[in-house]
Amino acid sequence: MSFWSGIWDAIKQLFNGFVRILKRIIEGILNFAKHVVNWFKMLNLNPTTQTPFIMDAKNLSSVIAKAPKVDCGIFAGVYDNQSETITECEIIEADKFDSTTKSVLRKAEDGIVVLS
């Protein structure tokens, strides 16, 4: 199983199971440094076993039937390489993306951007 398919499988399991996903709504522009990077920083991740990633949240519903429909936002999560599960996740909705968020999302491979 490839790394990307492992993350996709974990995302599908997350939505198919009964899991509480945090949802944050930003009125205005989603700021990558303020809203995304700071969320990952507060988690104090272990870089050897935990992989932070983001994806455009509006792509979720095309892959996962139970995913919430989001017009503008991101799905941020932490993939645990050892357990092959998503241990933290959040959907951040906003009115628009800032230029940094747009730039990062353009780097998506298979719809996912791994942050390191």
Secondary structure, 3 states (H helix, E strand, C coil): CCHHHHHHHHHHHHHHCCCCCEEEEEEEEECHHHHHHHHHHHCCCCCCCEEEEEEEHHHHHHHCCCCCCCCCEEEEEEEECCCCEEEEEEEEEEEEECHHHHHHHCCCECCEEECC
